[in-house]
Amino acid sequence: MNLEQIESHDFQQWNAVADQAKTQIETRLFINGDYVDAVAGGRFSTINPANGEVVAEMSEGMPEDIDRAVASARAAFKSGCWSRLAPRDRMEILYSFARLIDEHAEELAVLETLDMGKPIADVVAQDIPACIETIRFMAEGIDKIEGSVTNTDNDSLHLVIREPLGVVGCIPPWNYPLLMATWKIAPALAAGNTVVLKPAEQSPMSGLRLAELFIRAGGPPGVFNVVNGMGETAGRALALHNDVAKISFTGSTEVGKLILQYAGQSNMKRVGLECGGKSPQIFMADLPDLEAAVAAAYNGVFANMGEVCSAGSRLLVERPIYDEFIELFIAEGQHAYAPGDPLNPETNMGPLVDRGSQQRVLGLIECGKREGATLHFGGDKPRGLEAGAYVNPTLFGQVDNNMTIARQEIFGPVASVIPFDGAVEAISIANDTIYGLAAGIWTRDINQALRMVKNIEAGVVWVNSYEDGDMTQPFGGYKQSGQARDKCLESLKSYTQSKSAWFRLTPE
Ligand code: NAD
């Protein structure tokens, strides 16, 4: 069923869809256009974090499976069946791929929710439409990326040609399994590369279906392969592989640094990194609309259970509006997100991805209390949902930027409000972090906003909004938030390389 047909599904219908989906889950690897078992036959469990139930036993890919997938992707690349296909033909296949994702939205949505606990309403309203839009945008861009002819002396002609890289290894995280995978595979495929996707072990199900749909859309076998497995084995083998031309990675800063090492230890492959964040939102006393600003503050840190790389987790509030800000946040934000069963379309907050995450987030909350922050609400597990990995939305006030909760990426629904005096202090606190993914600035003074945009160290800055944008927006970080840019034509270009062809002409 497509997106339009599932928009009005109720809880009962989604439960029925989930029961049906559970009987048909594909657990094998997807290599060279077919489902295959892992060579060593190992398996790992994927667990529904809403109730702790095992959803499926997935094939666990090992280095030998990565070898097989890379060999298949390399043979497909060399054959030219995809890389040399006329741009418009490649475009048509990607459009069909996007259409098939729409037609299979029901199944994809339920897999995503069972796998990582994301509210089904969010998958339907945001994740799947965004996947479709990404594929369409990258397909549209195929013949908009141009080489060039440079100015040379009269006896030369210089062409700069853009070519695909070869085999691209894609390693996404689990927080938006379909969308983060799509942000990688769509530009990689559009540029003519072939792909090996290694999904996160917490969310292994939907990537397999993506690859299958690509083949059904007319994509040649071997162009899009999927190997599930652990990061330290399958992911590492992919990143160390000598026949992989680029690794496109999204995940923690810690693992991002390992990926750079693997590139150095192997073939100096290109590395695109989208890593963690501890993004500030700065609320100046003259902001235009406190209610809208506070709503952006709680949505920016509670949506997707706070498991968002660009979550606005540090809320910097100018002292004159501090008390009012906190009061409004408590009044409006405390009940805006209610943990519940993510298969219920009324639910806007599911569990965290697993028990480990739940323990880590609760541990950081304890640390915030110990270090002297004021806990205004939350900080605990919701009653009645003990079977799942839930944490209540949490608000800390009077946070100092040196506290652990202001420095570490929590990746959970925990907001920290930090008071400040004046724009200079705000910028200094905002930039006092190893990260630099995103930032928000709230002020009615355009001069102030422009000055802050210039001074803030972040790849994405929103003024009087948060998490806004479209496909033209380069999305990526400064500092240890990474160096890649997703979405946008710059992303598509980063999956190509330039070739300089210099012609010496015979004298006239
Ligand atoms: P993670 O770094 O643990 O894992 C990410 C991926 O890397 C997974 O597929 C995992 O299997 C793989 N991996 C782990 N160890 C590996 C290794 N040694 N070699 C190769 N691959 C390995 O991150 P996570 O917990 O899945 O995701 C959360 C992190 O992702 C957060 O830090 C978040 O900020 C970040 N993130 C960033 C963006 C962005 O666009 N900047 C978007 C989403 C998430």
Residues whose N, C-alpha, C, O or C-beta is under 5 A from the ligand:
A	BS01	NAD	I171 P172 P173 W174 K198 P199 A200 E201 G229 M230 G231 E232 G235 R236 A239 T250 G251 S252 T253 V255 L258 E274 C275 G276 G277 C309 S481
